[in-house]
């Protein structure tokens, strides 16, 4: 319970900090104010899922974050995904089948685009 309250307070703090950013700061980050507010209010589990699926495709968190437009789109898509339980089960499998087993993921084409050929 206390952890939930702590996370809520941090999210409110993050949202207030984003709301205070100037247009130049937002432009430097490559996001609109609405996108920044959406990302700040999003549960941490969403970005963690995106990073985990990126690893399945052989894409590091740094590589994912490099293309800010794709990153925001992937996180927003993941937040609205109806396959989160399937995703969670997929990620927990020992020796999961890799990208070929991630057909349920609505971000699979974007991950594949950023993947490096083996």
Secondary structure, 3 states (H helix, E strand, C coil): CHHHHHHHHHHHHHHHHHHCCCHHHHHHHCCCHHHHHHHHHCCHHHHHHHHHHHHHCCCCHHHHHHCHHHHHHHHHHHHCCCCHHHHHHHHHCCCCCHHHHCCCCCCHHHHHHHCCCC
